[in-house]
Amino acid sequence: MVRCKVRCLNTTQTWEGFAHAELRPVKTGASPDAAEDAENRRFWKWTPSGEVSLRWKRDAVPDDAKKIDVGAFYYLDLETAQVDVARWNLARIEQTDSRLEVELHMSYLEKQPEAPSFTGGTIKLGIDNKDAWAPFLSAGIGSAWMLTLTRCG
């Protein structure tokens, strides 16, 4: 499993009945709470860049989305999964000596989950922590992933 910490920058609702949230990896100094800022500093050191975009139908709100508030911090956990249950596909990997850039896109499932879930999204991360590279590199492009979003605190 790979964990990063993100903060919700904004949420919007469309007239078509969808909602959208934009999240970014935490930055140092993002929280007035000293203990939380120390944790943010540890996460920022290893995942200093990226963006997360999530979309869902407003009338079928996934449990994860019920908790999304502007300004709040979340743990975003990614782990490989079987294709028939995964909602995300690893679409891009770029590697340099010091950084791994990954991009995941939400996938379409033939059998839709019974519980409400996100209907679209993109996750882009720049990861400097080489210990976190292995799951992405070993799984490879096209691999299936699950996302869990948990509010911090």
PLY file of the C-alpha trace (Angstrom):
ply
format ascii 1.0
element vertex 153
property float x
property float y
property float z
element edge 152
property int vertex1
property int vertex2
end_header
0.00 0.00 0.00
1.11 3.55 -0.74
-0.17 6.39 1.47
-0.05 10.09 0.80
-1.66 12.97 2.63
-3.79 15.44 0.69
-5.88 18.52 1.40
-9.15 19.42 -0.28
-8.83 22.73 -2.13
-12.35 22.98 -3.49
-15.57 21.16 -4.25
-18.09 22.02 -6.94
-21.50 20.80 -8.01
-22.73 20.75 -11.60
-26.22 21.26 -12.90
-26.04 17.72 -14.39
-26.15 16.23 -10.88
-22.44 15.60 -10.34
-20.05 16.80 -7.66
-16.31 17.24 -7.99
-13.47 17.60 -5.47
-9.92 18.80 -6.10
-7.21 17.70 -3.65
-3.45 18.31 -3.53
-0.58 16.77 -1.53
0.03 18.65 1.72
2.59 21.43 2.02
4.62 22.53 4.98
2.99 25.34 6.90
-0.47 24.28 5.62
-1.81 23.80 9.14
-1.71 26.18 12.12
-1.50 23.10 14.40
2.20 22.38 15.11
1.77 18.59 15.45
-0.25 18.37 12.25
2.26 20.58 10.43
5.08 18.26 11.53
3.18 15.32 10.02
2.50 17.35 6.87
6.24 18.06 6.61
7.00 14.32 6.68
4.47 13.59 3.90
5.49 16.64 1.83
9.12 15.49 1.91
8.17 12.32 -0.01
5.18 13.39 -2.14
5.81 17.07 -2.87
3.65 17.39 -5.97
0.49 16.10 -7.51
-3.23 16.51 -7.93
-6.27 14.40 -7.22
-9.59 14.94 -8.97
-12.67 12.96 -7.88
-16.19 13.04 -9.32
-19.45 11.42 -8.14
-23.20 11.65 -8.65
-24.80 13.87 -6.01
-27.79 11.54 -5.57
-25.53 8.51 -4.94
-22.81 9.87 -2.68
-20.02 7.38 -1.90
-19.08 7.10 1.77
-15.64 8.57 1.04
-17.21 11.64 -0.62
-19.58 12.35 2.29
-16.52 13.40 4.28
-14.90 15.71 1.73
-14.75 19.27 3.06
-12.75 22.19 1.71
-9.63 22.74 3.82
-9.74 19.28 5.45
-6.83 16.83 5.33
-7.14 13.21 4.12
-5.02 10.10 3.81
-5.19 8.71 0.30
-4.27 5.01 0.28
-3.57 3.18 -2.98
-3.10 -0.56 -3.27
-3.08 -3.04 -6.11
-6.23 -5.07 -6.61
-7.89 -7.58 -8.89
-9.13 -6.14 -12.14
-12.78 -7.11 -11.55
-13.02 -5.04 -8.34
-10.59 -2.21 -9.05
-11.76 1.26 -9.94
-8.40 2.75 -10.94
-5.82 1.89 -13.62
-2.18 2.91 -13.59
-1.99 4.90 -16.82
1.48 6.49 -16.74
4.85 5.98 -15.05
7.87 8.25 -15.56
11.05 7.63 -13.59
14.17 9.72 -13.04
17.01 9.16 -10.58
15.18 11.08 -7.84
11.48 10.98 -8.66
8.70 8.70 -9.84
5.72 10.34 -11.57
2.56 8.22 -11.68
-0.92 8.84 -13.06
-4.00 6.75 -12.35
-7.37 7.05 -14.07
-10.70 5.76 -12.91
-11.73 2.68 -14.88
-15.12 1.45 -15.98
-16.34 -1.79 -14.43
-18.70 -4.14 -16.27
-20.28 -5.03 -12.95
-20.84 -1.80 -11.08
-20.46 -1.89 -7.29
-23.70 -2.02 -5.30
-22.57 0.77 -2.99
-22.33 4.30 -4.43
-18.84 5.05 -5.67
-16.83 7.71 -7.43
-17.76 7.95 -11.10
-14.59 9.53 -12.42
-11.24 10.88 -11.47
-7.53 11.27 -11.99
-4.64 10.92 -9.56
-1.23 12.38 -10.46
1.63 12.10 -7.96
5.31 13.00 -7.92
6.93 10.60 -5.45
10.47 11.20 -4.15
10.41 8.38 -1.56
12.06 5.50 -3.42
10.59 3.03 -0.89
7.15 3.90 -2.30
8.15 3.23 -5.93
8.13 -0.58 -5.80
4.34 -1.16 -5.83
3.93 0.99 -8.96
6.98 -0.34 -10.79
6.23 -3.99 -10.06
2.53 -3.66 -10.95
3.25 -1.71 -14.16
1.14 0.30 -16.57
-2.40 -1.02 -16.92
-2.43 -2.52 -13.41
-5.57 -2.27 -11.27
-5.71 -0.25 -8.06
-8.11 0.54 -5.23
-8.34 3.95 -3.57
-9.35 4.61 0.03
-9.82 8.17 1.25
-9.84 8.67 5.03
-10.23 11.96 6.85
-7.28 12.74 9.13
-7.87 13.24 12.82
0 1
1 2
2 3
3 4
4 5
5 6
6 7
7 8
8 9
9 10
10 11
11 12
12 13
13 14
14 15
15 16
16 17
17 18
18 19
19 20
20 21
21 22
22 23
23 24
24 25
25 26
26 27
27 28
28 29
29 30
30 31
31 32
32 33
33 34
34 35
35 36
36 37
37 38
38 39
39 40
40 41
41 42
42 43
43 44
44 45
45 46
46 47
47 48
48 49
49 50
50 51
51 52
52 53
53 54
54 55
55 56
56 57
57 58
58 59
59 60
60 61
61 62
62 63
63 64
64 65
65 66
66 67
67 68
68 69
69 70
70 71
71 72
72 73
73 74
74 75
75 76
76 77
77 78
78 79
79 80
80 81
81 82
82 83
83 84
84 85
85 86
86 87
87 88
88 89
89 90
90 91
91 92
92 93
93 94
94 95
95 96
96 97
97 98
98 99
99 100
100 101
101 102
102 103
103 104
104 105
105 106
106 107
107 108
108 109
109 110
110 111
111 112
112 113
113 114
114 115
115 116
116 117
117 118
118 119
119 120
120 121
121 122
122 123
123 124
124 125
125 126
126 127
127 128
128 129
129 130
130 131
131 132
132 133
133 134
134 135
135 136
136 137
137 138
138 139
139 140
140 141
141 142
142 143
143 144
144 145
145 146
146 147
147 148
148 149
149 150
150 151
151 152
